[in-house]
Amino acid sequence: MRYPAPDRIRGLALLGILVVNIGFMVGPIGLVLDPPSVQSTFVDRLGWWVLRVGFESKFMALFALLFGASVMLAGDNVKRHEARMLRLFPIGVAHGLFVFFGDILHAYAAWGFPLARLRLVRGGRLLLLGGIAFCWYLLVTATVHSFEVEESVFPTSGPAWWRLASASADPIDPAFITLETEVIRTAPSVDSTIFRMVVFGYVGIKGVFQTGWRVFALFLLGLWLTRRGLWDAPDRFRLLCLGIPIGLLLEVFAIWGMSSGAPYAIGTTVSHELGSVFLSLGLFVTLAHWRGRGGWFARHVQAGGRMALTVYLTQSALMFILAHSGYWGEIGRWTSFGLALVIWLGCIFLSERWLRRYPTGPVEHLWRRWADGSCGQHASVTKDASPT
């Protein structure tokens, strides 16, 4: 029996992730998530609201839910799962160091390593463990946000990468943005590479030791929902679809607080984190109803989902090329949304063509061969006809 919904959700999530990531790759870091200035146009402020409310954190959460679901659907071969996670970790680290500092694969590998052994834990204990992990994440995040970093004078001596790294606590500083533009716009250089490595060092550590708790909680929730039969009978979980309006309300409250000058207040932080999870969970359960053969769009989205690792890395490579072009810093928010859509459509179109000839994506094939010498269908796509 085949479950098309997981891959279709994954395929859509690739677009949502790209919409967020492309902003970090084609323009100054500090201008992506920080509220627009009072001099900004209404269109730019609207774009920021759309990004924060509709995309930021939501599709990463969808991926985390799907990751947990795929472990349940993959079977009980613990050693194979652990071998794949051990190989996925260095792939993510290399991706983060040399291509895109916002990599998530390394954190998924680290926190996904014990999942195969946890799949047999009783459902109530899974939810309890996930709840504890998420509450700990909220506590750590709120604590981190409560500390204010004193602004310092932008350094004027030393290599460009060192000056950027030394002032990375204030990426909206005009001097930082000017130097960042100068470093990134040129072809890949020592300065741009080392700066990317420094940023990934911070983001990577945060991804494992802070954000990882949130990821782990969502892994367990996705695993539990799959064990309870989400893909066979999604109507049983329709009450969870209320997560969409609840999440939207919490997110609007949080983003309003951020735009009003309190981006790291405890209430804003907690509301944003809860809102993104509620909204993602509601979308996850709603999209679980996306069954049947579907048409051209569903077929191509599903193909992209089956080749998610290949598409994710391809999107990063294309953004990397764009980042070192003369257009870096010149691409507006809405233009970047359009670019993300074009890149995503191209990727899912090519994915569908590729899967007509081959059973799996090229990166998936190499990764699985490296881990266990096989290259079967994606685990989340194929399942026995036996009930869960």
Secondary structure as GFF3:
##gff-version 3
##sequence-region A 1 388
A	DSSP	alpha_helix	4	26	.	.	.	ID=ss1
A	DSSP	three_ten_helix	29	31	.	.	.	ID=ss2
A	DSSP	alpha_helix	42	50	.	.	.	ID=ss3
A	DSSP	pi_helix	51	55	.	.	.	ID=ss4
A	DSSP	alpha_helix	58	73	.	.	.	ID=ss5
A	DSSP	alpha_helix	78	98	.	.	.	ID=ss6
A	DSSP	alpha_helix	105	112	.	.	.	ID=ss7
A	DSSP	alpha_helix	115	118	.	.	.	ID=ss8
A	DSSP	alpha_helix	123	146	.	.	.	ID=ss9
A	DSSP	alpha_helix	160	166	.	.	.	ID=ss10
A	DSSP	alpha_helix	174	185	.	.	.	ID=ss11
A	DSSP	alpha_helix	190	209	.	.	.	ID=ss12
A	DSSP	alpha_helix	211	227	.	.	.	ID=ss13
A	DSSP	three_ten_helix	234	242	.	.	.	ID=ss14
A	DSSP	alpha_helix	243	259	.	.	.	ID=ss15
A	DSSP	alpha_helix	266	287	.	.	.	ID=ss16
A	DSSP	alpha_helix	296	306	.	.	.	ID=ss17
A	DSSP	alpha_helix	308	323	.	.	.	ID=ss18
A	DSSP	alpha_helix	333	355	.	.	.	ID=ss19
A	DSSP	alpha_helix	362	372	.	.	.	ID=ss20
###
